[in-house]
Amino acid sequence: MNSKDSSFQAASEKADRRRLVIHDGRYRLPVEIIEPPVRSTGTTGPMLVFLHEGLGSIAQWRDFPFAVSLAAHLPAVVYERGGYGNADPLDGPRSIRYIHEEALQSLPEVLRQLQIDDAILIGHSDGGSIALIFAALWPQKVRGIITEAAHVFVEDSTLAGIREAVNQYDSTDLPERLLRYHGSNTEAAFRGWSETWLSPAFRDWNIEEYLPGVRCPVLVIQGRDDEYGTPAQVEAIVNGVSGSAEPLIIADCGHVPHHQARERVLAEMTRFILALTGQKVIVAARNNNSM
């Protein structure tokens, strides 16, 4: 283990990590709060709020939220939405408006219960779409947004990628791999995600109407080889929001930039966050992708 890895591990061990369970009005949702060790004079600032993908969970972020929290010298919140990970199972089929419902109901309740009025939203895939809708309707609560592989409309490539995921779920060990993260929620989470996106009623799903309401700075990240979308999503977000927007297309990277291009993504996110907060801290980030 090199010195940077040792420093990262030492900082992680000192961090205050709290696991909470909150109720969003419908489901109990596990929440992890990360408070990084103090590394400079105490500076108040926003909370980093991580929003997972359509098949995501707290554990699937691995240590990435802590790495960002440490580098940006800001606390972070990571939570699981209803029907994922260790959250309560859904009480019915997933609605074709589930992304809207998460942005309009669940996320506001999570922030209310945690008393977060100043957030930087970091959303992966579905989480990025949720962040954009929320920011358009509650701009006073969002200082900035970072999206990774977010969607604002449905593309043929997205549907092709989901069909391939269904094939893998039915013919490989993908269910067992997801079971480690989602337990008894696994089958409903996967089928709810895939069947919703592949349903004819979802084909016209589009959230571009919300983009002009996004007035905060946005960093829009996507892998050039994303199997679920094209750079057209990035272009639509950058051109659609009212605030400043910075596109970042990463070569040789697929749908999960924070793992597949960890060093680059961590550095770019940290730069963006520090610019938002005006902090002057030494950026410390681990230089490899291993856990």
N, C-alpha and C positions, 0 to 999 in steps of 0.2 A: 504494500500500500504506500503510495507516495505521500508527500507532505500535504498536498492539497486535499487528497482523499481523507487523510487523518484529521485535518482541520474541519472538513465538512462533517465527518462522523462525530467529532467532539461537539460541534455546534448543535447537531441534531439531537444528541443525547441530553443537552442542556435545555433544549426548547421545551416550552410549556405546551403540551398537546393535551387537549381536553376532548373527550367524546361525550356528546350530548345527544339527547333525542328530543326533538321538538314535534309539535303537531301543527300541520299546515291547514287545519280545518277539516281535513279529510283523512290524512294518513300521518302516522308517526314516521319521522324522517331522521336517520342518523346524521349527525353533524360532527365534523372535526374542526377544532379551532387551533391554529398554530400561532404561537407567539415566539418570534425568533429571539435569541439572546441579544441583549443591547450591545451594539458595536460602535455607537457614536453618541453624541449628546442626544438626550431624549427629544424626539421630534414626533409630534402628533401628526397623523395623516390618515388617509383613507384605508379601508379594509379591502384586501384582495379577496374576491369571491369567485371561486372556481365552479364552473357549471359543466358537468360531464356530458359525454356523447350519448347517442341513442341506445347503446348497449353498455354504458359505462357505470362506474361505481367509484367510491372513495379509493379502494385498493388499486384500481386500475390506473389511477394517476401515478401510482408508486410514490417516490419521494419528490416528484417534480414540484408540487406546490410548496413544499418546504424549501427547496432550492431557490425558487423565486422569492419567497418570503425573506429568506436570509440575505439574498443579493440586494433586494430592494429595501430591506430594513423596515418591513411592514408586516403586520399580522395578516393572517389569511383564514378563510373559512372554506371548507370543502363539505358538501352535503350530497346525499343520495335522494333522488326523486322517488315518488311513489312507484312501487312495482320493481325497483332495482335494488341490487345488493341486499342489505339488511333492513331496508325500509319495509313498511307494511305492503302486502300485495294489493293490487288494484281490486276494486269491488265490481268491476265490469269490464267490457271490451274497451280498448284504447280508442278515444275519439279521434276523428280526422282533424280536430282542432286541438289536439293534445299539446302542441307547441305553444299555441296561444294561451291555453289554460295554465300551463306552467309559468308563462311570463306574466299573466294577468292575475293569477290567484296564488300559486305556490311560492314563487320567488318573493313577491311582496310580503307574504306572511313570514317567510324565513327572515327577511331583513328586519321586519317589525319586531319579531320576538328577540332577535339578537341586537336590537337597537342600533342598526347600521343605517346611517343617513348619508354616508359619504363612501361610495364604493368604486373600485375599479373592477369591472367584470371581465373575467377570463373564461371564454366559452369555447368548448370544442364541439364541432359538428352541430347537433341539436342544441347544445348549450350556447353556441354562438348565435344561433337564430333566436333563442330565448332572450339573450342579452340585448340584441338589437330592438326587439319589440318592447322590452321593459324600459330601455333607455329613452325610447321615443315617447313613452307615456309618463315617465317619472324622471325627466331630465335633471331635476334638481338633486337627485340622489346619486347620479352617476358622474364621476369625474373623467372616466375614460373607459374604453372597451378594447379588449384584444380578442379577436376571433381567430379560430383555427378551423379550417374546412367547414365554415358555416354555409348554410343554404338559404337563399331567399326565393328560390323558385325550383321547380322540379325539372331535372334534365334526363334525357334518355340514358346518359352514362350512369346517373345515380341509380336508376331502376335496373340497369344491367348489372351493376355492382351488387345490388341487393339480391337479385335473382341468383347470382353466383354464391352469395353468402348463404342463401337458403339451400342450395345444392350441397355446400360444405356442411351445413348443419345436419342435413339428412344422410350424409355419406361419409363423414369423417368424425374425428374425436372432438369437434368443436363444441358439442353440448357438454362434454366432460370438462373442457377447459373453461367454459363460461360458468359451470357449476361451482367452481372454486370461488367465484366472486359473487354470484347471485343466488346460490343455494336453491331453495324451493321456489324462488321467483324466476328461475332460468327459462323454463318453457314459455311461460306467459310473457316474459320480457322480450324474448326473441320473436315469438309469433306476433305479439302486439306491434312491435317495431316493423317487422318485415311485411306483415299483411296490411298494415295501415298504409305504408308507403306504396305498396303495389296495388292497392285498391283503385278502381277507376275514379272513385269520388275524390281521391287525393291528387289526381293528375293536375288539377288546376290550382293546387295550393300555391300561394304566393304572398310574400310579406313585403314586397317592394314599396307598398303604400306607406309603410311605417318609416322608411329610411329618411325622408326629409325631416322627420321629427328628432332624429339623432343629431344633437348639436355638439356633443363632446368629441374630443379627438379619438380616432379609431385606428388601430393597427390591424390590418387584414392579412392573415397568414394562410397560405395553402401550399401543399406539396404539388409540384408539377405533375407527378404521377399518381395523384389522388384517384383511387378507383371508384370514388363516389361523386365526383364532380370535376368541373373544368374551371380554368381561370375566368370564365364568364361570370362566375359567382363573385369573384373578387372585384371584377370590373363593375358589376352592378352595385355592389356595396360602396365602393370608392366614389362612384359617380352619383350615387343616390343620397348619401348622408349630407347634412348641412354643415357639419363641422369638418375639421381637417381630417383627412384620411390618407393613410400610408399603405400601399400594397407591398406584400412580400411573398414572392413566389420562390419556393425552395426547390432546386434541382435534385434529382435522385431521391425523392421523398414522396411518400404516399399519404394516406389519410390521417396519420398520427404524427405530425411534425415534432411534438414535444418529446417523443421517444425516438423517432427515426432520424431526427436531426437535432438532438438535444442541445448540444453546445451552441449551435447557431440560434436556436429558438430562445434558449435561456438568455443569451447575450442581448438579443434584439428586444425581448420583453423587458429585461432589466433597464436597458437604455430608454425605452419608451416610458416606463413607469417613473424613472428618476426625473425625466423631463417634465412629467405631469406634476410631480410633487416638489420639484426644486431642491431635492436633497443632494447633499454632497457626501457620499459615503463610498468606501472602498468596496467595489463589487467583488464578491467571493463566490465562485461557482466551481463545482467539480468538473473536471475536464473529460470524463468518459461517460459512456451510456450505461454502464453496468450498475446493478443494484448491490 
